[in-house]
Amino acid sequence: MEIPKLFLESMDSSFDWVGDDMPDGFLGRRQKLVHSVGTTVRAKWVATSNPYTGVFKGCDNAFVRFSAAAQPDPTEAKGFTPGIAVKCFRNATNSANVFAMYSLQGQSSWNFFEHDLTNHVPDLGTDAGFVLEQIRSTFAKGSNYPVMLGLSEFAMMDQHGRNVASPAFPWRLVFHPVTAIHKAFPSAPSASPFEYVIAAGLQTPGPLYEIYAQDKPTSQNVTRIGTLYTTEPATTSNFGDNFMFFQHTRLEEDFTYYPEFRQAADDIMAYQRTQACFTFPDMPWV
């Protein structure tokens, strides 16, 4: 993470740029200043029956990128901050993208698949520290909900590029690592960089995450709506680290369709800010 450069860039391009490679920025072609090192794999989103529209009905051509928000630090108690970005391609139009993390404040385990991930990343708690607070303030220049990303764009067109007249989407997604993946990776730091550990462990295509949806903020129940599968061996790449772009969707865009989400988002963020590193509980593994 290159913090000084991050403060110079406009956050609006993260939301407003439509494309699959990095846009131009204040310093020329915009650098990937966070989540800048990772592993990428081809994937497919296989949907189960669900009430949502667009890509929530499935996508045969996708990429998943695994990265850490900052350089992992084994000397820190919570020195690893894993997150994924999912890019689903749609015919003759822009891709649909979604991001998910466990916590902005990191985790103690070095197993990338130790915890569930969500697109509504818990807000910074009372113990977050100055640097993380400054980074949050920078992202807040692009959205009033800098830790929560919207899902409306995902619902507006299906993988064939067909527009949806009445988009339908859930409040929140949960990416639950399948049991075999959850158990396959070590919790202790490795002598190898994390991106190589992930690439080595994902050489055989197969199920990766079960996808769950929380339909409304007023209900904590989640329903399985699909599975994310890898379709080729994972790899590291210069393009993935330096040029591959995943467009963010402002949560404010979701309010256009579900105005009642706004107050819930305000209340949830306010509560999380009063806690010491709030995290969502993981779903069980069997």
Summary of the structure (lengths in Angstrom):
residues: 286
radius of gyration: 17.7
end to end distance: 35.8
largest distance: 51.4
contacts: 908
relative contact order: 0.21
helix: 23%
strand: 26%
